[in-house]
Amino acid sequence: MTFEASEDGRIGLLGLERGTIQLTLDSPMDGHGRNACVSLHVDDADAYYREWSAKVPVQRPPRDEDWGARTFDLLDPSGNTIFVMGPVRTAASHH
């Protein structure tokens, strides 16, 4: 566990890491988990967007966030949100 942000231990954010995989779980999870959001930390958000957008519905294409990440949202086959975060691309990587 890398971090936890919760007032009551049930609602909030939880960061997990194992090897090169980092996950952030964002919960409330009302009903059957359709309000759940999992964040994936990746090394290249645009590369994953190109691969995954051909296979599953995209909620929002990649954009640079004010807080310093490049992100996009998609839906998994069960309708849960996957929030993908990578580093902001530098001008050199646009070529």
C-alpha positions in Angstrom: 0.0 0.0 0.0 1.5 3.4 -1.0 -1.2 5.7 0.4 -4.7 5.9 1.8 -6.9 9.0 1.9 -10.1 8.2 3.8 -12.0 9.8 6.7 -13.8 6.5 7.7 -11.7 3.7 6.2 -14.4 2.9 3.7 -14.8 5.9 1.3 -11.8 7.5 -0.4 -8.6 6.6 -2.2 -6.2 3.7 -1.8 -2.8 3.4 -3.6 -1.3 0.0 -4.2 2.0 -1.0 -5.8 3.6 -4.3 -6.7 6.6 -4.5 -8.9 6.1 -2.1 -11.8 2.3 -1.9 -11.4 0.7 1.0 -9.5 -3.1 1.1 -8.9 -5.3 3.7 -7.3 -8.7 2.5 -6.1 -11.3 5.3 -5.9 -14.4 4.3 -4.0 -17.6 4.8 -3.2 -18.8 1.6 -4.8 -22.6 1.8 -4.6 -24.7 -1.1 -5.9 -22.7 -3.5 -8.0 -19.5 -1.5 -8.4 -20.5 0.6 -11.4 -19.5 3.7 -9.4 -16.0 2.3 -8.9 -13.0 3.8 -10.6 -9.6 2.3 -10.9 -6.6 4.4 -11.9 -3.7 2.8 -13.9 -0.3 4.5 -13.8 1.4 3.9 -17.1 4.6 5.0 -18.8 2.9 6.3 -22.0 -0.8 7.2 -21.9 -1.0 7.8 -25.7 0.3 4.3 -26.5 -2.3 2.6 -24.3 -5.0 4.9 -25.7 -4.2 3.9 -29.3 -4.2 0.2 -28.3 -7.3 0.1 -26.0 -9.5 2.6 -27.9 -9.8 0.1 -30.7 -11.2 -2.4 -28.3 -13.4 -0.7 -25.7 -15.5 2.5 -25.4 -13.5 5.6 -24.5 -15.1 8.1 -22.2 -12.5 10.8 -22.8 -9.4 11.0 -25.1 -6.0 11.9 -23.7 -5.4 15.3 -22.3 -2.7 17.0 -20.2 -3.9 17.8 -16.7 -3.1 20.9 -14.7 -1.6 18.7 -12.0 1.0 17.3 -14.3 -0.3 14.0 -15.8 -1.6 12.9 -19.2 -4.9 11.1 -18.7 -7.8 9.4 -20.4 -10.9 7.5 -19.3 -12.4 4.3 -20.7 -15.0 1.7 -19.7 -14.2 -1.9 -19.1 -16.6 -4.6 -20.4 -18.7 -4.4 -17.2 -19.1 -0.6 -17.5 -16.6 0.4 -14.8 -14.4 3.4 -15.3 -10.6 2.9 -15.9 -8.7 6.2 -15.4 -5.3 6.0 -17.1 -2.5 8.3 -16.0 0.9 8.8 -17.6 3.6 11.5 -17.7 2.9 14.6 -19.8 4.6 14.3 -23.2 7.5 16.6 -23.7 7.9 18.7 -26.9 10.7 16.3 -28.0 8.3 13.3 -27.9 5.8 14.9 -30.3 8.2 14.3 -33.2 
